[in-house]
Amino acid sequence: MGRVMLPLYTPRYVPNGSELACITTNKGTIIVELDGKNAPVAVGNFIELAHQGFYEKTKFHAYKAHSVIAGGCPVTRGLGAAQVDAGSRGVLRGIHPGTGDARYTIKDEYVKKPNNKHKLGSLCLAHKSEPNSSSCQFYFSLARQTKFDKRFTVFGATIKGLDVLAELRIGDEILSIDILGADQMLLAEALLGDIPVPFVATSA
């Protein structure tokens, strides 16, 4: 059986460079300054998905101390914290947190970008082994990690809520993501176009 090739999508919303993401979790709120100048595709995609409610009720599905906390996988929506934890450890049959996508991919933006640096609180795009395979999943860097700078796109920096970030673990929930500073008229127009409809898993 051949591998399904997802279409490469270019977000229609063009960031203005002043957008902030207010990420509300069950542990508290994190404010991220989005870097629309250096990573316009990643930021535009994140804003479009957040505006559509794609991330609501998803869970963080991977954690490594002093390294990353990862989220944004639609497979985790509708699962309890214990289910996400069991699924992430491979002991829950048929449930695989961290494998979901938005039914499309976007291009990488880390090549030849000197400002693409993983620092404490950096918001970054997760991807598979192939080039241009990022979709909807993201992670926060929990330390300065130069080994990732030339491998993953950094598209934001935490400006408030590092204490909340430090408390997040597998199974914690994203309640909502609100985008502040976006051009609402341009965003509405972007989402009226012929854009891919992201996959949104629902509970049974």
Summary of the structure (lengths in Angstrom):
residues: 204
radius of gyration: 15.8
end to end distance: 27.3
largest distance: 46.2
contacts: 650
relative contact order: 0.28
helix: 20%
strand: 24%
